[in-house]
Amino acid sequence: MTPTKSDAAVAPSVPDRDGRHAALRELKEFRVDLRACLTRWGDALFEITDAVLCSDGPVRSLAELTLVPEHARSHGSVQRAMNNGRIDFDRLHWSFALRDLPRGPGGGIVLAVDVTPWPRPDANTSNQRTFCHTYGRAEGTHEMIPGWAYSIIAALSSGPTSWTAPLDARRLRPGDQVQQRTAHQLREVVTRLVTLGRWREGDEPIRIVADCGYDGPYLAHQLADLPVEVCVRMRGDRVLYRDPPGNGGVGPKGGRPQRHGSRFEFRAPDTWGDPLHETEHDLDKYGHMRVRIFDRLHVKLNRQTVWAHHPSRSSRPGPGRPPGRRNKRKTPVYDVGNALLVSRDPDCITSRCY
């Protein structure tokens, strides 16, 4: 990309006196890319970005940004830039993926996905608000507050640090299915990383971690053609199922084959059986930890969720079929493949589906 006059004005804003600091050079390159993504009213939007980053506290109004020293334009330019400015988000997403990514344990890429709410209870005229789950606004209670919810994907690093590398952020609109939007968002991010060579053949799979609000089997199913492993924390009241017997559980008199085997209840240790692998560790921060791994577990799917239109491998007569006709309708597949479950005493349990 040939530098433009605007690029030349952006680069000196971050001094690099000796040119030996790689992190500072990367910051300068990102600022040049960011300016190139601002396709309309770019200079004004770029100064607004600097003003937001350099303000002493949270920004409560656009008028306050004009008082920040980094914003050297007129008061009216803020309003005009916010109303008439344009951002090339596709180019911005690729710019994030071009940066050096932090690496997790073993040198692999670890992506975390979660929804971050921006409560806006008093903004009655704000468009496309949804009810966002919040905690701690009152005395340790869970509340649903009107606002905007953002699905954010960030790359994690190993070690005790809270620094992450954000790669993508999308606002969830009313009526959006969180699981479907998350799967589509993860697919775009992973595709960009593979295209740019951040992941190559032979590297460890890209690990995706999420909280218990996400459907791990669904994400693993939707991303099965990508080099990823999905690790999702599951609630302590979940129930999984083992594979049915080899003969389908059909007795000597025949009958319909079983779809599920015995139950695996998180709250009932007597249903766990013998683990595939077990290990214990003494950690300085968490104390004694015991890990037990179980495989060949699956979930029972629900017609009212994102699995409603999943292609079926079996069918059964639907209700209300006319006499003399076999009006079959498809039913969701319950077996979603291998599920590796890791349990930690006493009640912390996570699942890793792949």
C-alpha positions, 0 to 999 in steps of 0.5 A: 500500500502506497503511503498517502498524505494522511498516512504521513500525518499519522505516523509522526504522532507516535515518536520512534526516536531510535527505531529499535522498539518493535512494539512501538513500530507495530503501534505506528503501523496499526495507526496507519492502518486505522487511518486508512480504514476511516474512509469519510471524515477520516481525520476528524474520526481519527482525532476523536479516537485519540481523544477517547483514549487520552481522556482522563476518565469515561466519556459521557458526552461528545462535547467533552471530547473537544476539550481534550488536548489531542482533539484540535478541531472545532466543536461541530466537527465531532457531530458531523464526523459521527453523523457522516463518517464512514469506516471500512470495517472489513479492512479493519478486521483484517488489520487486527488479524495482521498484528502479532497474536499472543500465544497460549500454553504450548504456543497455540492460539487461544480465542475467547468469546463472550458477550459484554453489555453496555447498559443504557437504561435511560436512553429511551431513544437509542435504537435496537436496545436489548435486555442485557444480563448484568451482575452487581449493580445492586446487592449482588443480584442478577438483573436484565438492563436495557442496553447494547450487547457486544459479542467480542472475540479476543486472543489470550496469552499464557501466564497471570495477565489480563491483557488480551488482543481483541480481534472482532466485536459485533453488536447483537441486535434484537432477534439475533440468535446468539449461538448462530451469530457467534458461530458465524463470527468465529468462522470469520475470525479463524478464516482470516487467521488461516488465510494470513498464515497465523495458523499453518498445517501441523500447528496445534488446533486453535482453541476456542474457550467460552462460558456456560452460556454457549452451546459447545456441541453446536459450535463444534458442529458448525466449525467442524471443517476448521482447525479448532477445538471448542472448550465450553464450561458447562453448568453443574446441573447438566445431564449427558448421555453415553452411547447406546448399547451395540445392539441398540438396546433392542430385546429379543422381542424387537422394538425401537432402538435406543438413541441414548445410553445411560445418564451422566449427571454432574450432580450424581457422582454415582452415575459417572463410572470409571474415567478414561484418565485421571490425574491430581495436581497441587497448585500454589494458587488453587490448591489441590486439583483432581481432573477426571476425563470421560469420553463418548458423552453427548447431549440430548438436543432440543427442538426449540433451540438452534438444533431445530433445523439440524439435518436428521439421520432418522425420521419418524411419523409426524403428528396428524398424518392422514390415514394410510400415508407415512408422513415423515418429518425429520428429527434432530440428530442427538449424537453430536460426536465425541465429547470429552468431559473434564471434571474438577472437584468439587463442582467445577466441570468443563466440557471439551467437544471436538 
